[in-house]
């Protein structure tokens, strides 16, 4: 994933790689908790504090920590365990309740940004391939960001949250399929329709089989995670399931977080879910901060000193916010005005998804350095904008069942 590294490597220490890695882990975790503490004291979403902490200690400001491969692994584990926790708080019946609306939110929330991004890039003279990647960068919602906000606000079990989570899973499936199409066109000049159909079929089969089959199995055998004798607690089998499904999801072309989310939903069907929540809490407290700080580490602030880059960033960010909100809001209107507003806002952040798209586009040679910086900047700004907007939207709507 070297394509995601925006700045050159900065050596961490001269005492060998182990010292450098340990310093990086120490620095990231300390900075994350300081940012967390500060933003809790001022009553703001803590994930923003963690992202800003990453900017401060990263190459753009103090240069204390480099966003290298080790930190990226910890960041990926962070978002995996974040979505495992979210799945643990979500039952299959909750998703079924809003399934129709969530499907419409996911589909319409993908189509409108895709068409708008592609059209805007073509209007400014970009090639067909480049325009595809610009459209793709606006498609998927960073469910990790929105989930963290919902957890912080105590709103994870509301109808709004269930709709956003269901839509985000659909969103990610569609985004990965479209990204495969864009990559095929960029690298080979065409795309094999048969392979795309196979990818879609495998993705749908995976979600349905794991989601329905797994939850039904656990419902019939509620103590399945207590059965293995190698585990001193049910946490170990549950973590194995989480990492296994995340790996399978990534292997078949989906986001690993979809597998982790489904694993959490499976575990949620056990009778003693509270016990699992207590067991998983330390993992949730330790790993996700690496994900949010890594986003901040990836920002090159100097790239935005150019006026044209800054203007492009502003335009793409506005387009990303308006189109995603509009698509999700239209589809969520059956939930009522206030809930539809909250769903629209909750689907805004692009987070790591936009950065991944930019990295693949850069590797394929269809994304320039300036456009790469713009897409990454857009991903960060939509991430920063979502928490305060979602907080206000949920406050206006009041508690929802």
N, C-alpha and C positions, 0 to 999 in steps of 0.2 A: 504493500500500500504506500510505496514511496511517493506516488503521485499526489498524495494528500499532504505532503510536507511542503509548506509554502516557503520556508526560509532554509538557508544552508545549515548543515549540522554544526552545532556548537559543542566543543568538548566540555564535559561536565567536571572532570577531575583528572589529575595526572597520576592517581594512585591505582589505576587499573579499572577495568570495566565494572567490576563488582561495586567498587566505591561509587562510581558514577551513577550506576543504577539505583543504589540505595539512597544516594543524595537526591536523585530525581523523585523517587517515591516519597521520601521524607518531605521534600520541598512542596510537592503537589498536595499531599495530604494536609500539611500544616497550612498552606495558603488557602486551601478549600475550607478548612474549619474556621480560619480567621474571617474569610469572606462570609461564611455561614453565620458566624457570631455577630458580625457587624450588621448584616441585613436583617437578622432576627430582631436586633435591638431597635432598628429604625422601622420595623414592621413591613418589610418588603420581602418578596419571594427569595428564598436563600439560593436558588440555583443561579440567579443573576449575580449574586455575590461571588459564587464559585467560578462563573465564567469570567467575570472581571478580574478575579484573582489570577486566573490563567493568563490573561493579557499582561498583567503587571509583572509576573515572574517569568514570562516568556521572552523570546528573542526580541520582540518589538519594544520592550521597555527596559527591564533590568537584565535580561539575558541570563538568568540563573538556571533555567531549565530548558532543554531542547525537546520538542515533541517527537521523540524517536520511536522506534518499533516497540520497545518494552512498554512505554507508556501507552502506546496505542492498544496493545494487548490488554492492559489493565482497563483502558477506556471501554473497549469492546465488552470485557467482562462486566464492567459497570452497567452498561445499558442492558445487557442480558439479565443480570440479577434485578435490575429495576423493573423490567417487564415481567420477570418471574413473580416479583412481589405484586405487581398490578394484577396479573392473572390470578394470583392467590386470593385477591380481594374481589374477584369476579366469578360468578357462577354462570354456567351455560344458560340457565333459565333467564338470567338478566339480559344476556345478549339476544336470546330469542325474542324477548319482549319488544325490543326495538329493532329487530332484524330488517324489516322492510325499509324503515326510515334510514337506518345505518347504511344499507346497500345503496340507496339513492344518494345519500351524502357522499359516500366514497366515490361513486361513479361520476356524479356531476362535479364534485370537488376536484376530480382529476381532469375532466374534459375541458372545463372552462380555462383553468390556468395553462393547460397544454396548448390549446389553440391560441390563446392570447400571447404566450411566450414565443411560440413559433412565428406568429404573425408579426410581432414587434421586431424580432431579430431579422426577419426577411425584409421588413420595411426599412431597416437601417443598413441594408446591403450585405448581410451575412449570407454565407452559403447555405444550401439546403441542409447539409450535415450539421453545421454549427447551429442552425436554427432548431434542429431536432433536439440537440443537447440543451439549449436554452429552455425550450419547452419542457424537457424532462426534468430540469432542475427545479421547476415550479410545481411539479406534480405531487410528490409524496409529502405527507405530514410526518413530522418527527414526533411519534407517539411518546417517546421517552421524555421529551420536554413537557408536553401537555400533561402526561401522567404525573410527573413530579409536582407540577403546579396543583393538580387536583388533590394529590396526597397532602400537600402542604395546607390546602384550604379545607381539608376534611370532607371533600366533595366526591370522593372516588365511587361512592355507592349511589350517587344520584342518577336520574334518568339521562341527564346531559352527559355524564361521564360514560355511561354504558353506550350511548349513541356514538360518542367520539371514538371509543375504543373499538367498537364494531366497525365503524367506518374506516378507521386507521388501518385495520387488518386488510380490508378490501383495497384500500388506497395503496398499501405497500405491495400487494400482489400485482395490481395493475401497473404500478410504477416499475417494478422489477421486469415485468414483461415488456413494457415500452422501452426501458433502458436496454434490454437485450436487442430489441429491434434497432434502436439508434446505434448501438455499438456495431451490430452486423453491417449496417449501411455504411458507417464511417470506416470500418476496417476492410470490408470486402466489396463495397459498392452496391450491394444488394442484400436481401434477407430471405432466408428459407422459410416460407410460410408454414410448411409442415413442421419444422422444428419449433416454431412459435406456438402452434396449436398443441404440440406435445408438452411444451413448458406450461401452458395454461392448464392442460388436463392434469398434469402431475401436481401442480400447485393446489388446484381445487381438491383433488383426491387426498392430498396430504392433510389439508385443513379439515376436511370433512371426516376422514378416517380417524385422525388423531383426536380432533375435538369431540366428535360424537362417540367414537369407540372407546377412547380413553376415559372419558367422564362416566360412561355407562359401566365400564369395568370396575372403576373405583367405587361407584355407587353400589355395585353388587358385592364388592369385596373391600369394605371400608378400611380394613386394617392391613392392606397390602403392603404399605410402607413400613409396618412394624414386623413383618414376617421374616425378612432376611436376618440371619444370625450374625452376619459380619458387622451390622450397624448397631452401635450403642444407643442411637436415637434414630427416629424416622427421617431426620434431616439428610443423612447420607444418601439413601435411595432416591429421595426427592431431588437432590442436587445432581445426581447422576442422570436422572430423567431430564432435568432442565438442560444440562449441557449436551446430552445426547440428541434431544429434539432440536436444540439450537443448531447443532452441527449438521443434522440431516436437512433442516430448512435451508441452511446456507449452501449445502452441497447440491440441492435440486434447483438452486437459482432464486430462492426467496431470501428475505432478510432473516438473519439468525434470531432477531427479536420476536419474530412470529412463533418460532418453535418454543422459545422461552415463555412467551405469553400463554401458549396452549398448555405447556407443562404446568404453569401455575393454576390454570383453570382445572386441570385434571386433579391436582392436589387439593384444590378447594372443595372437591366433592367428598372428601373424607369427613367423618363425623366430628373429628377433633381438630378442626381447622385452626382454632385458637392456639393449639400446641405448635402447629407448624409456623404460625406467625411469630411466635416467640423464638422459635429456633432460627428462622430466616432473618429476623431483625438485625443481628450483627452483620450479616452479609450485605443487607440493604444499607446499613450505616457506613460500611467500609468501601464498597466498590463504586457505587454511582458517582461520588464526588470526582473520581478520576475521569469519568466521561465528561462532566461539565467543565472541569478545568482544562481538559485536552482541547475542547472547542476554543477556549480562550487562547491557549498556546498556539493554535493554528493561524492566528490572525497576524497579518503583516500590516501594521498601522501605516507604515511609510508608503505603501502602495497607493494610498488614497490621497497623497499630496497632489497628484495630477488632477486638474480641474475636470477634464473630460471623463476620467475614471470615476470621479466623485459624482458627476452628473449621471453617468450610466448607472452607478450604484443606487442613487436616489430613485431613478425611474424604474429600475427593475424591482426594487424593494416595494414601491407603491403598487406596481403591477401585481407582484406576488401576494401582497396583503389583500388587495381589492378583489382579485379574481378568485382566490381560495375562499375568502369570506362569502362572496356572492354565491358561488356554487353550493357551498355547504348550507348557507342560510336559506336559499330557495328550497333545497331538498328537505330541510328540517322544519319548515313552516308548520306541518301538521302537529308538531309538539307544542305549538303556541309561540307567541312573539318573543317572550323573554328567553325561553329555552333555545329557540332557533338562533337568537343572537349569541348566546353562550356557545352553542355548537359551532357556529361560524367562526367565532374568535378562537376557539380551542383547536381548530384545524389549521390555523395560520402558520405555526412555526415549521421551518424546513430543517433546521439543525444539521445533524450529521448526514442526512440524506442528500441535501443539496451539495455538501462538500464532497461526498462520494461521487456524485454525478460529475462535478467539476473535475475531479481527479481522473476519472475514466476518460472524459473528453480531452483532457490535456495529454494523457498517455496515447490516445488515438490520433493526436495531432490536429484536432479540429477546434480546440479551444486555445486561444492566445493567452499569454501571461496576464494581460490586462483584464480580459474577460474572465479568466480564472479567478482573479482577485475580486472582481465584481460579484460573481456567483457566490463565492465564499462569504463576502461581506453581506450579501443579501440573506444568506442562510443565518448568519449571526444576528443581523438586525431583526429579522422576523422572530428569531428565538428570544431576543431581549424584549421585543414588543408584546409578545403573547401573555406573559405572566400578569403584568398590571392590567391589561385589557380584559383578560379572563376573570381576574379578581373583581373588577367592576361589573362585568356582565353577570356574574353569578350573584353578586350582592344586589343588583337590581331585580333579578328574578326571584330571589329568596330561595328557601329550601325546596328541593324537588324530590319527588319519590322515585 
